[in-house]
Amino acid sequence: MTSFSITLSQRVRRVKLSPIAAASARAADLIAQGRDVLVLTSGEPDFDTPEPIKQAAIAALARGETKYTPTAGTAVLRRAISAKYQRENALAYLPAQIIVSSGAKQVIFNALAATLDAGDEVIVPAPYWSSFPDIVLVNDGTPVIVSCDEAAAFKLSAAALERAITPRTRWLILNSPGNPTGAVYSRAELDALAQVLRRHPQVLVLWDEIYEQIWFTAQAPTHLLHVAPDLRERTLLVNGASKTYAMTGWRIGWGAGPQALVNAMTVIQSQDSSGANSIGQAATAVALASADQSYVLQARASYARRAAYLSTALNAIAGISLLAPQGAFFAYVNCAGLIGRVRTDGRVLGSDTEVVSWLLDSEGVAVVDGPAYGLSPYFRLSIAASDAVLAAAVQRIARAVSSLRVGASDAAPALAELETPG
């Protein structure tokens, strides 16, 4: 029998399976084998979708809203998004300047597919959401990774941006509050970046605000377009229902930006998926238009409490440290102090990837290693988990660290006495 093999494209060879999905899959496999695993890999709210939103979906079903939707989104949802920007952000976007997609990830994919040619460059500050570089690569672009270390609070400086821009630069990606670090750009930091961008009019800005409502600072984070309204005609806002309303499985995201860009993104979407699902759009329209946004406030308070707990608890464990997140729902934990320590089986931890494997193997704590986000030695854990799960995870991490030997010595850090959050 003649053997047969499929020849894969260069495009798919350039990218890899999402490391977050891979980490979650490994944890799921262990759970299926009977292991007790605390899964802190995904950015998914542990709260249920609010009841009024679910009821809106049921009502849409009852009305028979189960047909194809317009490629760029239903008129009702685009109007609701337009009203949201006017009401909450004091930004005026016509419904025609808005595209609704099957999640914010598709919005980003459509934007880059519509604007990149081979060799075009996209500046991606690191640490980054793990999909940013691969979405650039799959669309024939070149990700230009700019390291933003902990000393810089994981944020891009104006000087670093200036150095990264070339004549081939097409986009700058900014995410605030940020994944994986929870970093939030200040007004002064955004103003400095805007001054650089004004000198390079060929550079578009992708402002990823998916965690817009999840912040722990004294005041709401500053919006880029409030600092630099003159950048509006080359800025794409990316947002969605997943994080704010615990609607990850509903797959509704949107982009708002210049009409010509949105039109081009709509052309791309018309060929790769068509319109997003009808029920999710109907439910999201109700979520955005509702006068009762108490769920959003309650969820933010819970995330803030958990972030504060982890900032104290993890910093009490010798060998790891955490720069307190200012938003989103992740903790990006510095594990440099564990590199070189010896496991109970005699193996030396040589990287953050090996630290992550040790946490999973020894104590059943599933997190994601720093290479997934472009900066080591760190690991990311999600705070979108119950207080009890986070407390248990901290105790397990402390036990795993306590079991390590420092080089040839038998000395090991003491297991910290840690309180439950709340």
Secondary structure, 3 states (H helix, E strand, C coil): CCCCCCCCCHHHHHCCCCHHHHHHHHHHHHHHCCCCCEECCCCCCCCCCCHHHHHHHHHHHHCCCCCCCCCCCCHHHHHHHHHHHHHHHCCCCCHHHEEEECCHHHHHHHHHHHHCCCCCEEEEEECCCCHHHHHHHHCCCEEEEEECCHHHCCCCCHHHHHHHCCCCEEEEEEECCCCCCCCCCCHHHHHHHHHHHHCCCCCEEEEECCCCCCECCCCCCCCHHHHCHHHHHHEEEEEECCCCCCCHHHCCEEEECCHHHHHHHHHHHHHHCCCCCHHHHHHHHHHHHCCCCHHHHHHHHHHHHHHHHHHHHHHCCCCCEECCCCECCEEEEECHHHCCCECCCCCECCCHHHHHHHHHHHHCEECEEHHHHCCCCEEEEECCCCHHHHHHHHHHHHHHHHCCECCCCCCCCCCCCCCCCC
